[in-house]
Amino acid sequence: MAKADDIRHEITNLCSSQKLAVLCTQRENQPYASLVAFYASNDLKYIYFVTAKTTRKFANLTANNRVAIMVNSSTNQISDFHEAISVTAVGKAKEVAGADKEPILSQYLAKHPYLEDFARAPTCALVRVVVASYYMVKNFQNVMELHLEP
């Protein structure tokens, strides 16, 4: 069994190396998946992304804040079945506003500087996912869990 520190280290490395994640939302019992540029906090407690307030994903998470976000290292090769790592984070999403927004947005833009105009547009929202748990899959079927303190 992998130790929590080892799992945390692998999740941190994966989140640092990847720019995109799949966000899963739900509304009226209909799941919906979206590709988002993301940033994970160093302690892994939070995952952030920016979206236009007019999107289906924003409407969905406003109606039901429970989300899942999947990050993976696959490259669409056969070797991915045994070498890629996938991590799903589950938690609750909420727009970040006020004094908290700018420092977080600066960290997000350090990872995604090419999104500055989009991220700073008044029609966009910075969203924080408070992560409850991570589920990491390695070597095709090896599943490990990391539960964070509430």
Secondary structure by P-SEA (a helix, b strand, c coil): cccaaaaaaaaaaaaaaccbbbbbbbcccbbbbbbbbccccccccbbbbbbbcccaaaaaaaacccbbbbbbbccccccccccbbbbbbbbbbbbbcccccaaaaaaaaaacccccccccccccccccccccbbbbbccccbbbbbbbcc
